[in-house]
Structure formats: structure tokens, C-alpha cells
Amino acid sequence: MIVTLSAVALFGVLTAVLVRSRSVGPLAAITVFLFGFFTADTGAATAIRTTLRALITAVSTIA
């Protein structure tokens, strides 16, 4: 759960920076947010979480 909260904070800050720098418009940011929100509600959420945990484990063993 700690990793999930950290990822949410990271992507939230990244989105805010991109919107403020006008690299991404508000409509694109909302679209990406809604895509992630609805993806989390599908069966793909488990596969995505498993993949992210594997990547985090792989990176932590390298470092």
C-alpha cells in the first residue's frame, strides 16, 4: 500500500507540473486521469499491480 500511495503522489505532482508548464492541457490531464480511474475498476487492475510490484522488486534488487 505504501508503494501505491507514493505512486499516486508522484503521478499527481508530475501531472500538476505538466499542466502548469502547459506541456499538457487540462483536457488531456483529465482524460488520462479518467482512463486510469476506469482501468483500475476492470480486471486489468490486478495484472497492472502485479507487473508494477515485479518491476519495483527488480529495481530494488539492482540498487
Backbone hydrogen bonds, N-H to C=O, Kabsch-Sander energy under -0.5 kcal/mol:
donor,donor_aa,acceptor,acceptor_aa,energy
5,L,1,M,-2.2
6,S,2,I,-2.2
7,A,3,V,-2.5
8,V,4,T,-2.4
9,A,5,L,-2.4
10,L,6,S,-2.7
11,F,7,A,-2.8
12,G,8,V,-2.2
13,V,9,A,-2.5
14,L,10,L,-2.5
15,T,11,F,-2.4
16,A,12,G,-2.2
17,V,13,V,-2.5
18,L,14,L,-2.4
19,V,15,T,-2.4
20,R,16,A,-2.5
21,S,17,V,-2.3
22,R,19,V,-1.0
23,S,18,L,-1.8
24,V,18,L,-1.6
29,A,25,G,-2.1
30,I,26,P,-2.4
31,T,27,L,-2.2
32,V,28,A,-2.4
33,F,29,A,-2.2
34,L,30,I,-2.7
35,F,31,T,-2.3
36,G,32,V,-2.3
37,F,33,F,-2.5
38,F,34,L,-2.7
39,T,35,F,-2.2
40,A,36,G,-2.0
41,D,37,F,-0.6
42,T,39,T,-1.6
45,A,42,T,-1.3
46,T,43,G,-0.6
47,A,43,G,-0.7
48,I,44,A,-2.4
49,R,45,A,-2.5
50,T,46,T,-2.4
51,T,47,A,-2.3
52,L,48,I,-2.5
53,R,49,R,-2.5
54,A,50,T,-2.1
55,L,51,T,-2.4
56,I,52,L,-2.5
57,T,53,R,-2.4
58,A,54,A,-2.4
59,V,55,L,-2.5
60,S,56,I,-2.4
61,T,57,T,-1.7
62,I,58,A,-1.3
63,A,59,V,-2.2
